[in-house]
């Protein structure tokens, strides 16, 4: 007969197994999207690579907010002048993968498993580049500005903040942005109906894009003197913005 302890341990094991299975499922979808370049990861991270190689000739500290498995960031940073990498993510499974991805970097790697909002509210290390991709838009407007202000305070005087985030077209609202994505289903033939429906459900619940001018205005509110759009995804669902003081 199983004891209460055995039942609890079994339930915990099943819960862990379910969580790992869900993580693996979402990771497989994400890697399919990246592999097919459906969100233009190649162009975005190519832009980041060019910026770092052209502008960051001296040793720099790089903070990767919501770093995930860090595969793309590791490829961008390999061979650069980076002398310290910081990565923040809420998923321990992602950070395990990130540790493997970042092994090739010839610098200290500091991975922190926590909520990035809380992490940035208490951040004390000075960094030169802060990067966040497709994650800041989950916050409400005041949360976005607060996070950007915390990033501003963490940067060195010549530091740069770069974001890659969903962006509304001029005159477009959030429901129209969601409808525009839904109409894009045929272009995303590489993923299944189930995977696309899961993405739509997540976006409907948790995605809060802003107008391009709003993203820039938020940077100014956060204390940055300069805010520029430096990339527009060809499908016009998102953009890259650069902020500095």
PyMOL commands that set and color helices and strands:
alter all, ss='L'
color gray80, all
select helices_A, chain A and resi 4-35+41-55+71-77+92-104+116-121+136-138+141-154+174-182+185-188+193-206+212-221
alter helices_A, ss='H'
color red, helices_A
select strands_A, chain A and resi 60-65+82-89+108-113+127-133+155-168+210-211+226-232+238-244
alter strands_A, ss='S'
color yellow, strands_A
deselect
rebuild
show_as cartoon
